[in-house]
Amino acid sequence: MSDETKIIQKAALGSDTTQIGEQNNYYGMTAEEASNLAIKLFMDNFPRLQEEAKKIAKERAEELCKNIVDKLKKQGKTNFSEFSDPDIQYILNKSHQEYARFGTQTLHDLLSDLIVNRINYDNDYYMKILLDEAVEIVKSLSEVHLNYLSLIFLCKEIRMNSINSIDLLKEHCEYICSKMPITNGIESSVPFLYMLRLLTISLGNADEVYAKRYNLDIGKVKEILPLAMNSIPGDYSLTPVGIIIAIINIHNKTNLNLDFKIWIKSV
């Protein structure tokens, strides 16, 4: 936004000439302006579609953009100038394209959270790269893949201060498995997740990890762990991108409130 300023220039005795200059007093970009810019960018760059498909794609782009802007507004954001940054525009357009193609609620929730964090961490080069990669990857992940990543993270990385007995550990594990169910034999997904660079080497089976973490008998721990937790392979943990995706999935499906920056080591 800018103000227009008139400049009076004296030309000769008894005469004036008037020039219109422009004084650029920028006030930032409003939420509405940011949304309109993002939608236009998407529609201008998405492949040409039949009328009905084009209508659905535009509706999905508007839905995702509204959700992103609403979340930023809830955080107290009033200036949306980042939406005019080519770097933000690229990854925002990428998220719009993926949601327009697949249209699932899970993908909608993941992408909106990833873009909100991408904007919030715009000055952190390492986090920007990780979040960009996460946006590229999430479209390839099923509900089971997402839940599996979250279970691995919760098993390998999180210590709950409230847990001090077998019964409380059993309650915790049953809760997270009920919120993020996986199918039997999920170990077959390990090569796929490893191919996407979401897994890294980290020794320790779930029963060993929990027994050591909470100072509990390993035999009793193994008895009470849900099948999903017992199926977690001991030789894998998550990469930084895997951690980001896992925690966002946890946020969307449980009452656990985690900040993924705590587990991401800057380089």
CYANA upper distance limits for C-alpha pairs under 8 A (distance plus 0.5 A):
  1 MET  CA     24 ASN  CA      8.12
  1 MET  CA     25 ASN  CA      7.46
  1 MET  CA     26 TYR  CA      5.82
  1 MET  CA     27 TYR  CA      6.60
  1 MET  CA     28 GLY  CA      7.59
  1 MET  CA     29 MET  CA      8.23
  2 SER  CA     22 GLU  CA      8.12
  2 SER  CA     23 GLN  CA      7.04
  2 SER  CA     24 ASN  CA      5.27
  2 SER  CA     25 ASN  CA      5.44
  2 SER  CA     26 TYR  CA      6.18
  2 SER  CA     27 TYR  CA      8.30
  3 ASP  CA     22 GLU  CA      7.20
  3 ASP  CA     23 GLN  CA      6.17
  3 ASP  CA     24 ASN  CA      6.75
  3 ASP  CA     25 ASN  CA      6.73
  4 GLU  CA     20 ILE  CA      8.02
  4 GLU  CA     21 GLY  CA      7.13
  4 GLU  CA     22 GLU  CA      5.36
  4 GLU  CA     23 GLN  CA      6.37
  4 GLU  CA     24 ASN  CA      8.48
  5 THR  CA     20 ILE  CA      6.96
  5 THR  CA     21 GLY  CA      6.05
  5 THR  CA     22 GLU  CA      6.04
  5 THR  CA     23 GLN  CA      6.54
  6 LYS  CA     18 THR  CA      7.72
  6 LYS  CA     19 GLN  CA      6.84
  6 LYS  CA     20 ILE  CA      5.49
  6 LYS  CA     21 GLY  CA      6.49
  7 ILE  CA     18 THR  CA      6.67
  7 ILE  CA     19 GLN  CA      5.86
  7 ILE  CA     20 ILE  CA      6.57
  7 ILE  CA     21 GLY  CA      6.89
  8 ILE  CA     16 ASP  CA      7.62
  8 ILE  CA     17 THR  CA      6.90
  8 ILE  CA     18 THR  CA      5.46
  8 ILE  CA     19 GLN  CA      6.94
  9 GLN  CA     16 ASP  CA      6.75
  9 GLN  CA     17 THR  CA      5.91
  9 GLN  CA     18 THR  CA      6.47
  9 GLN  CA     19 GLN  CA      7.61
 10 LYS  CA     15 SER  CA      7.38
 10 LYS  CA     16 ASP  CA      5.42
 10 LYS  CA     17 THR  CA      6.70
 11 ALA  CA     15 SER  CA      6.64
 11 ALA  CA     16 ASP  CA      6.02
 11 ALA  CA     17 THR  CA      6.65
 12 ALA  CA     16 ASP  CA      7.57
 28 GLY  CA     79 ASN  CA      5.87
 28 GLY  CA     80 PHE  CA      7.18
 28 GLY  CA     81 SER  CA      5.98
 29 MET  CA     33 GLU  CA      6.55
 29 MET  CA     34 ALA  CA      6.79
 29 MET  CA     79 ASN  CA      5.91
 29 MET  CA     80 PHE  CA      5.39
 29 MET  CA     81 SER  CA      5.34
 30 THR  CA     34 ALA  CA      6.62
 30 THR  CA     78 THR  CA      7.25
 30 THR  CA     79 ASN  CA      6.41
 30 THR  CA     80 PHE  CA      6.29
 30 THR  CA     81 SER  CA      8.28
 31 ALA  CA     35 SER  CA      6.65
 31 ALA  CA     69 VAL  CA      6.94
 31 ALA  CA     78 THR  CA      7.73
 31 ALA  CA     79 ASN  CA      7.89
 31 ALA  CA     80 PHE  CA      6.54
 32 GLU  CA     36 ASN  CA      6.65
 33 GLU  CA     37 LEU  CA      6.60
 34 ALA  CA     38 ALA  CA      6.69
 34 ALA  CA     80 PHE  CA      6.56
 34 ALA  CA     81 SER  CA      7.84
 34 ALA  CA     83 PHE  CA      6.15
 34 ALA  CA     84 SER  CA      8.07
 35 SER  CA     39 ILE  CA      6.67
 35 SER  CA     62 GLU  CA      8.24
 35 SER  CA     65 CYS  CA      6.66
 35 SER  CA     66 LYS  CA      7.53
 35 SER  CA     69 VAL  CA      7.89
 36 ASN  CA     40 LYS  CA      6.58
 37 LEU  CA     41 LEU  CA      6.61
 37 LEU  CA     83 PHE  CA      7.98
 37 LEU  CA     84 SER  CA      8.19
 38 ALA  CA     42 PHE  CA      6.75
 38 ALA  CA     65 CYS  CA      7.90
 38 ALA  CA     83 PHE  CA      7.54
 38 ALA  CA     89 GLN  CA      7.64
 38 ALA  CA     92 LEU  CA      7.92
 38 ALA  CA     93 ASN  CA      7.70
 39 ILE  CA     43 MET  CA      6.68
 39 ILE  CA     58 LYS  CA      8.03
 39 ILE  CA     61 ALA  CA      6.95
 39 ILE  CA     62 GLU  CA      6.99
 39 ILE  CA     65 CYS  CA      8.11
 40 LYS  CA     44 ASP  CA      6.47
 41 LEU  CA     45 ASN  CA      6.78
 41 LEU  CA     89 GLN  CA      8.35
 41 LEU  CA     93 ASN  CA      7.52
 42 PHE  CA     46 PHE  CA      6.35
 42 PHE  CA     61 ALA  CA      8.06
 42 PHE  CA     93 ASN  CA      6.03
 42 PHE  CA     96 HIS  CA      7.30
 42 PHE  CA     97 GLN  CA      7.86
 43 MET  CA     58 LYS  CA      7.57
 46 PHE  CA     97 GLN  CA      7.54
 48 ARG  CA     54 LYS  CA      8.11
 49 LEU  CA     53 ALA  CA      6.35
 49 LEU  CA     54 LYS  CA      5.75
 50 GLN  CA     54 LYS  CA      6.43
 51 GLU  CA     55 LYS  CA      6.68
 52 GLU  CA     56 ILE  CA      6.90
 53 ALA  CA     57 ALA  CA      6.62
 54 LYS  CA     58 LYS  CA      6.64
 55 LYS  CA     59 GLU  CA      6.69
 56 ILE  CA     60 ARG  CA      6.68
 56 ILE  CA    100 ALA  CA      7.98
 57 ALA  CA     61 ALA  CA      6.69
 57 ALA  CA    100 ALA  CA      5.29
 57 ALA  CA    101 ARG  CA      7.93
 58 LYS  CA     62 GLU  CA      6.62
 58 LYS  CA    100 ALA  CA      8.10
 59 GLU  CA     63 GLU  CA      6.58
 60 ARG  CA     64 LEU  CA      6.64
 60 ARG  CA     96 HIS  CA      8.15
 60 ARG  CA     99 TYR  CA      7.25
 60 ARG  CA    100 ALA  CA      6.04
 60 ARG  CA    103 GLY  CA      7.48
 61 ALA  CA     65 CYS  CA      6.55
 61 ALA  CA     96 HIS  CA      5.83
 61 ALA  CA     97 GLN  CA      8.30
 61 ALA  CA     99 TYR  CA      7.77
 61 ALA  CA    100 ALA  CA      6.86
 62 GLU  CA     66 LYS  CA      6.50
 63 GLU  CA     67 ASN  CA      6.82
 64 LEU  CA     68 ILE  CA      6.80
 64 LEU  CA     96 HIS  CA      7.59
 64 LEU  CA     99 TYR  CA      8.25
 64 LEU  CA    108 HIS  CA      6.96
 64 LEU  CA    112 SER  CA      6.98
 65 CYS  CA     69 VAL  CA      6.66
 65 CYS  CA     96 HIS  CA      8.45
 65 CYS  CA    112 SER  CA      8.29
 66 LYS  CA     70 ASP  CA      6.43
 67 ASN  CA     71 LYS  CA      6.68
 67 ASN  CA    112 SER  CA      7.03
 68 ILE  CA     72 LEU  CA      6.84
 68 ILE  CA    112 SER  CA      5.71
 68 ILE  CA    113 ASP  CA      7.84
 68 ILE  CA    115 ILE  CA      7.55
 68 ILE  CA    116 VAL  CA      6.60
 69 VAL  CA     73 LYS  CA      6.61
 70 ASP  CA     74 LYS  CA      6.72
 71 LYS  CA     75 GLN  CA      7.02
 71 LYS  CA    116 VAL  CA      7.73
 72 LEU  CA     76 GLY  CA      7.20
 72 LEU  CA     77 LYS  CA      6.06
 72 LEU  CA    116 VAL  CA      7.10
 73 LYS  CA     77 LYS  CA      5.35
 73 LYS  CA     78 THR  CA      7.09
 81 SER  CA     85 ASP  CA      7.86
 82 GLU  CA     88 ILE  CA      7.05
 82 GLU  CA    119 ILE  CA      7.63
 83 PHE  CA     88 ILE  CA      6.59
 83 PHE  CA     89 GLN  CA      6.58
 84 SER  CA     88 ILE  CA      7.91
 84 SER  CA     89 GLN  CA      7.15
 85 ASP  CA     89 GLN  CA      6.52
 86 PRO  CA     90 TYR  CA      6.55
 87 ASP  CA     91 ILE  CA      7.29
 88 ILE  CA     92 LEU  CA      6.42
 88 ILE  CA    118 ARG  CA      8.49
 88 ILE  CA    119 ILE  CA      7.78
 89 GLN  CA     93 ASN  CA      6.35
 90 TYR  CA     94 LYS  CA      6.69
 91 ILE  CA     95 SER  CA      6.74
 91 ILE  CA    115 ILE  CA      8.31
 91 ILE  CA    132 ASP  CA      7.15
 91 ILE  CA    135 VAL  CA      8.10
 92 LEU  CA     96 HIS  CA      6.79
 92 LEU  CA    115 ILE  CA      7.30
 93 ASN  CA     97 GLN  CA      6.69
 94 LYS  CA     98 GLU  CA      6.86
 94 LYS  CA    135 VAL  CA      8.27
 94 LYS  CA    136 GLU  CA      8.28
 95 SER  CA     99 TYR  CA      6.70
 95 SER  CA    111 LEU  CA      6.74
 95 SER  CA    115 ILE  CA      8.45
 95 SER  CA    135 VAL  CA      7.08
 96 HIS  CA    100 ALA  CA      6.42
 97 GLN  CA    101 ARG  CA      6.74
 98 GLU  CA    102 PHE  CA      6.79
 98 GLU  CA    103 GLY  CA      8.39
 98 GLU  CA    139 LYS  CA      7.19
 99 TYR  CA    103 GLY  CA      5.39
 99 TYR  CA    104 THR  CA      7.77
 99 TYR  CA    107 LEU  CA      7.13
 99 TYR  CA    108 HIS  CA      6.86
 99 TYR  CA    111 LEU  CA      8.47
102 PHE  CA    107 LEU  CA      8.32
102 PHE  CA    139 LYS  CA      8.37
103 GLY  CA    107 LEU  CA      7.56
103 GLY  CA    108 HIS  CA      7.52
104 THR  CA    108 HIS  CA      6.72
105 GLN  CA    109 ASP  CA      6.68
106 THR  CA    110 LEU  CA      6.71
106 THR  CA    143 GLU  CA      8.24
107 LEU  CA    111 LEU  CA      6.43
107 LEU  CA    138 VAL  CA      7.74
107 LEU  CA    139 LYS  CA      7.27
108 HIS  CA    112 SER  CA      6.59
109 ASP  CA    113 ASP  CA      6.79
109 ASP  CA    252 ASN  CA      7.89
110 LEU  CA    114 LEU  CA      6.59
110 LEU  CA    138 VAL  CA      8.09
110 LEU  CA    245 ILE  CA      8.27
110 LEU  CA    248 ILE  CA      7.17
110 LEU  CA    249 ASN  CA      7.53
111 LEU  CA    115 ILE  CA      6.57
111 LEU  CA    135 VAL  CA      7.02
111 LEU  CA    138 VAL  CA      8.43
112 SER  CA    116 VAL  CA      6.67
113 ASP  CA    117 ASN  CA      6.72
113 ASP  CA    248 ILE  CA      7.62
114 LEU  CA    118 ARG  CA      6.48
114 LEU  CA    131 LEU  CA      6.93
114 LEU  CA    134 ALA  CA      8.08
114 LEU  CA    135 VAL  CA      7.26
114 LEU  CA    248 ILE  CA      8.45
115 ILE  CA    119 ILE  CA      6.67
115 ILE  CA    131 LEU  CA      8.40
115 ILE  CA    135 VAL  CA      8.50
116 VAL  CA    120 ASN  CA      6.75
117 ASN  CA    121 TYR  CA      6.43
117 ASN  CA    131 LEU  CA      8.19
118 ARG  CA    122 ASP  CA      6.45
118 ARG  CA    127 MET  CA      8.27
118 ARG  CA    128 LYS  CA      6.56
118 ARG  CA    131 LEU  CA      6.55
118 ARG  CA    132 ASP  CA      8.02
121 TYR  CA    127 MET  CA      6.96
121 TYR  CA    128 LYS  CA      6.91
122 ASP  CA    128 LYS  CA      6.72
123 ASN  CA    128 LYS  CA      8.38
124 ASP  CA    128 LYS  CA      6.60
125 TYR  CA    129 ILE  CA      6.98
126 TYR  CA    130 LEU  CA      6.97
126 TYR  CA    266 SER  CA      6.97
126 TYR  CA    267 VAL  CA      7.35
127 MET  CA    131 LEU  CA      6.55
127 MET  CA    266 SER  CA      8.33
128 LYS  CA    132 ASP  CA      6.53
129 ILE  CA    133 GLU  CA      6.72
130 LEU  CA    134 ALA  CA      6.70
130 LEU  CA    240 PRO  CA      7.62
130 LEU  CA    241 VAL  CA      6.11
131 LEU  CA    135 VAL  CA      6.78
131 LEU  CA    241 VAL  CA      7.68
131 LEU  CA    244 ILE  CA      8.13
132 ASP  CA    136 GLU  CA      7.01
133 GLU  CA    137 ILE  CA      6.79
133 GLU  CA    241 VAL  CA      7.61
134 ALA  CA    138 VAL  CA      6.56
134 ALA  CA    241 VAL  CA      6.39
134 ALA  CA    242 GLY  CA      8.40
134 ALA  CA    244 ILE  CA      7.99
134 ALA  CA    245 ILE  CA      7.22
135 VAL  CA    139 LYS  CA      8.21
137 ILE  CA    141 LEU  CA      7.77
137 ILE  CA    196 LEU  CA      7.87
138 VAL  CA    245 ILE  CA      8.11
141 LEU  CA    145 HIS  CA      6.07
141 LEU  CA    146 LEU  CA      6.82
142 SER  CA    146 LEU  CA      6.79
143 GLU  CA    147 ASN  CA      6.62
144 VAL  CA    148 TYR  CA      6.46
144 VAL  CA    180 MET  CA      8.47
144 VAL  CA    181 PRO  CA      7.62
144 VAL  CA    182 ILE  CA      5.71
144 VAL  CA    183 THR  CA      7.60
145 HIS  CA    149 LEU  CA      6.77
145 HIS  CA    189 SER  CA      7.82
145 HIS  CA    193 LEU  CA      8.24
146 LEU  CA    150 SER  CA      6.86
146 LEU  CA    245 ILE  CA      7.90
146 LEU  CA    246 ALA  CA      6.95
146 LEU  CA    249 ASN  CA      7.14
147 ASN  CA    151 LEU  CA      6.64
147 ASN  CA    180 MET  CA      5.57
147 ASN  CA    181 PRO  CA      7.07
147 ASN  CA    182 ILE  CA      7.03
147 ASN  CA    246 ALA  CA      7.94
147 ASN  CA    249 ASN  CA      7.75
148 TYR  CA    152 ILE  CA      6.70
148 TYR  CA    180 MET  CA      8.39
148 TYR  CA    182 ILE  CA      7.17
148 TYR  CA    186 ILE  CA      8.26
149 LEU  CA    153 PHE  CA      6.75
149 LEU  CA    238 LEU  CA      7.89
149 LEU  CA    242 GLY  CA      7.30
149 LEU  CA    243 ILE  CA      8.23
149 LEU  CA    245 ILE  CA      8.22
149 LEU  CA    246 ALA  CA      5.75
150 SER  CA    154 LEU  CA      6.62
150 SER  CA    180 MET  CA      8.42
150 SER  CA    243 ILE  CA      8.42
150 SER  CA    245 ILE  CA      8.45
150 SER  CA    246 ALA  CA      4.80
150 SER  CA    247 ILE  CA      6.98
150 SER  CA    249 ASN  CA      7.29
150 SER  CA    250 ILE  CA      6.76
151 LEU  CA    155 CYS  CA      6.49
151 LEU  CA    176 ILE  CA      8.13
151 LEU  CA    177 CYS  CA      8.18
151 LEU  CA    180 MET  CA      8.29
151 LEU  CA    229 MET  CA      7.64
151 LEU  CA    232 ILE  CA      8.50
152 ILE  CA    156 LYS  CA      6.42
152 ILE  CA    232 ILE  CA      7.04
152 ILE  CA    237 SER  CA      7.01
152 ILE  CA    238 LEU  CA      7.90
153 PHE  CA    157 GLU  CA      6.00
153 PHE  CA    158 ILE  CA      7.64
153 PHE  CA    237 SER  CA      7.54
153 PHE  CA    238 LEU  CA      7.23
153 PHE  CA    243 ILE  CA      7.29
153 PHE  CA    246 ALA  CA      7.29
153 PHE  CA    247 ILE  CA      8.43
154 LEU  CA    158 ILE  CA      5.60
155 CYS  CA    206 ALA  CA      6.83
155 CYS  CA    209 VAL  CA      7.84
155 CYS  CA    210 TYR  CA      7.86
155 CYS  CA    229 MET  CA      8.21
156 LYS  CA    206 ALA  CA      7.96
156 LYS  CA    209 VAL  CA      7.33
156 LYS  CA    237 SER  CA      7.26
159 ARG  CA    213 ARG  CA      7.67
162 SER  CA    168 LEU  CA      8.38
163 ILE  CA    168 LEU  CA      5.92
163 ILE  CA    169 LEU  CA      6.41
163 ILE  CA    214 TYR  CA      7.71
164 ASN  CA    168 LEU  CA      7.23
164 ASN  CA    169 LEU  CA      8.07
164 ASN  CA    214 TYR  CA      6.83
165 SER  CA    169 LEU  CA      6.81
165 SER  CA    214 TYR  CA      8.24
165 SER  CA    216 LEU  CA      7.77
166 ILE  CA    170 LYS  CA      6.56
166 ILE  CA    216 LEU  CA      7.57
166 ILE  CA    220 LYS  CA      7.79
166 ILE  CA    221 VAL  CA      7.20
166 ILE  CA    224 ILE  CA      8.23
167 ASP  CA    171 GLU  CA      6.69
168 LEU  CA    172 HIS  CA      6.65
169 LEU  CA    173 CYS  CA      6.63
170 LYS  CA    174 GLU  CA      6.54
170 LYS  CA    224 ILE  CA      6.28
170 LYS  CA    225 LEU  CA      6.89
171 GLU  CA    175 TYR  CA      6.60
172 HIS  CA    176 ILE  CA      6.92
173 CYS  CA    177 CYS  CA      6.60
173 CYS  CA    225 LEU  CA      7.25
173 CYS  CA    226 PRO  CA      7.39
173 CYS  CA    229 MET  CA      8.08
174 GLU  CA    178 SER  CA      6.51
174 GLU  CA    225 LEU  CA      8.36
174 GLU  CA    226 PRO  CA      7.01
175 TYR  CA    179 LYS  CA      6.88
176 ILE  CA    180 MET  CA      6.51
176 ILE  CA    254 THR  CA      7.71
177 CYS  CA    181 PRO  CA      5.70
177 CYS  CA    182 ILE  CA      8.20
177 CYS  CA    226 PRO  CA      7.97
177 CYS  CA    228 ALA  CA      7.48
177 CYS  CA    229 MET  CA      8.41
179 LYS  CA    253 LYS  CA      6.54
179 LYS  CA    254 THR  CA      6.83
180 MET  CA    253 LYS  CA      7.54
181 PRO  CA    228 ALA  CA      8.24
182 ILE  CA    186 ILE  CA      7.57
182 ILE  CA    228 ALA  CA      7.03
183 THR  CA    228 ALA  CA      8.29
184 ASN  CA    227 LEU  CA      8.30
184 ASN  CA    228 ALA  CA      7.77
185 GLY  CA    231 SER  CA      7.96
186 ILE  CA    190 VAL  CA      8.15
186 ILE  CA    231 SER  CA      7.74
187 GLU  CA    231 SER  CA      7.30
187 GLU  CA    232 ILE  CA      7.73
187 GLU  CA    233 PRO  CA      7.63
189 SER  CA    193 LEU  CA      6.75
190 VAL  CA    194 TYR  CA      6.41
191 PRO  CA    195 MET  CA      6.50
192 PHE  CA    196 LEU  CA      6.97
193 LEU  CA    197 ARG  CA      7.03
193 LEU  CA    198 LEU  CA      6.04
193 LEU  CA    199 LEU  CA      6.82
194 TYR  CA    198 LEU  CA      6.13
194 TYR  CA    199 LEU  CA      5.51
194 TYR  CA    200 THR  CA      7.90
197 ARG  CA    239 THR  CA      7.48
197 ARG  CA    241 VAL  CA      8.47
197 ARG  CA    242 GLY  CA      8.31
198 LEU  CA    238 LEU  CA      6.24
198 LEU  CA    239 THR  CA      5.64
198 LEU  CA    240 PRO  CA      8.14
198 LEU  CA    241 VAL  CA      6.71
198 LEU  CA    242 GLY  CA      5.01
199 LEU  CA    236 TYR  CA      6.64
199 LEU  CA    237 SER  CA      6.13
199 LEU  CA    238 LEU  CA      4.94
199 LEU  CA    239 THR  CA      5.80
199 LEU  CA    242 GLY  CA      7.30
200 THR  CA    236 TYR  CA      6.00
200 THR  CA    237 SER  CA      5.81
200 THR  CA    238 LEU  CA      6.01
200 THR  CA    239 THR  CA      6.18
201 ILE  CA    235 ASP  CA      6.08
201 ILE  CA    236 TYR  CA      5.09
201 ILE  CA    237 SER  CA      6.44
202 SER  CA    234 GLY  CA      7.59
202 SER  CA    235 ASP  CA      5.58
202 SER  CA    236 TYR  CA      5.25
202 SER  CA    237 SER  CA      5.64
203 LEU  CA    234 GLY  CA      5.71
203 LEU  CA    235 ASP  CA      4.85
203 LEU  CA    236 TYR  CA      6.96
203 LEU  CA    237 SER  CA      8.48
204 GLY  CA    208 GLU  CA      6.61
204 GLY  CA    209 VAL  CA      6.46
204 GLY  CA    233 PRO  CA      8.44
204 GLY  CA    234 GLY  CA      4.83
204 GLY  CA    235 ASP  CA      6.77
205 ASN  CA    209 VAL  CA      6.62
205 ASN  CA    230 ASN  CA      8.22
205 ASN  CA    232 ILE  CA      7.38
205 ASN  CA    233 PRO  CA      6.66
205 ASN  CA    234 GLY  CA      4.35
205 ASN  CA    235 ASP  CA      7.96
206 ALA  CA    210 TYR  CA      6.60
206 ALA  CA    229 MET  CA      6.88
206 ALA  CA    230 ASN  CA      6.61
206 ALA  CA    232 ILE  CA      6.95
206 ALA  CA    233 PRO  CA      8.31
206 ALA  CA    234 GLY  CA      7.32
207 ASP  CA    211 ALA  CA      6.44
207 ASP  CA    218 ILE  CA      6.55
207 ASP  CA    221 VAL  CA      6.23
207 ASP  CA    222 LYS  CA      5.74
207 ASP  CA    225 LEU  CA      8.06
207 ASP  CA    230 ASN  CA      7.62
208 GLU  CA    212 LYS  CA      6.64
208 GLU  CA    218 ILE  CA      6.79
209 VAL  CA    213 ARG  CA      6.51
210 TYR  CA    214 TYR  CA      6.51
210 TYR  CA    215 ASN  CA      8.38
210 TYR  CA    216 LEU  CA      8.04
210 TYR  CA    218 ILE  CA      8.42
210 TYR  CA    221 VAL  CA      7.70
211 ALA  CA    215 ASN  CA      5.91
211 ALA  CA    216 LEU  CA      5.07
211 ALA  CA    217 ASP  CA      6.38
211 ALA  CA    218 ILE  CA      5.56
211 ALA  CA    221 VAL  CA      6.83
212 LYS  CA    216 LEU  CA      7.20
212 LYS  CA    218 ILE  CA      8.49
216 LEU  CA    220 LYS  CA      8.15
216 LEU  CA    221 VAL  CA      7.49
217 ASP  CA    221 VAL  CA      6.75
218 ILE  CA    222 LYS  CA      6.64
219 GLY  CA    223 GLU  CA      6.91
220 LYS  CA    224 ILE  CA      7.01
221 VAL  CA    225 LEU  CA      6.71
222 LYS  CA    230 ASN  CA      7.88
225 LEU  CA    229 MET  CA      6.52
225 LEU  CA    230 ASN  CA      6.77
226 PRO  CA    230 ASN  CA      6.94
227 LEU  CA    231 SER  CA      6.62
228 ALA  CA    232 ILE  CA      7.44
238 LEU  CA    242 GLY  CA      5.68
238 LEU  CA    243 ILE  CA      6.32
239 THR  CA    243 ILE  CA      6.66
240 PRO  CA    244 ILE  CA      6.87
240 PRO  CA    263 TRP  CA      8.30
240 PRO  CA    264 ILE  CA      6.40
241 VAL  CA    245 ILE  CA      6.89
242 GLY  CA    246 ALA  CA      6.45
243 ILE  CA    247 ILE  CA      6.56
243 ILE  CA    260 PHE  CA      7.41
243 ILE  CA    263 TRP  CA      8.09
243 ILE  CA    264 ILE  CA      8.35
244 ILE  CA    248 ILE  CA      6.77
244 ILE  CA    260 PHE  CA      6.42
245 ILE  CA    249 ASN  CA      6.68
246 ALA  CA    250 ILE  CA      6.70
247 ILE  CA    251 HIS  CA      6.66
247 ILE  CA    258 LEU  CA      7.26
247 ILE  CA    259 ASP  CA      8.25
247 ILE  CA    260 PHE  CA      6.88
248 ILE  CA    252 ASN  CA      6.84
249 ASN  CA    253 LYS  CA      6.83
250 ILE  CA    254 THR  CA      6.15
250 ILE  CA    256 LEU  CA      7.38
251 HIS  CA    255 ASN  CA      7.38
251 HIS  CA    256 LEU  CA      6.83
251 HIS  CA    257 ASN  CA      6.82
251 HIS  CA    258 LEU  CA      7.89
259 ASP  CA    263 TRP  CA      8.41
260 PHE  CA    264 ILE  CA      6.98
261 LYS  CA    265 LYS  CA      8.25
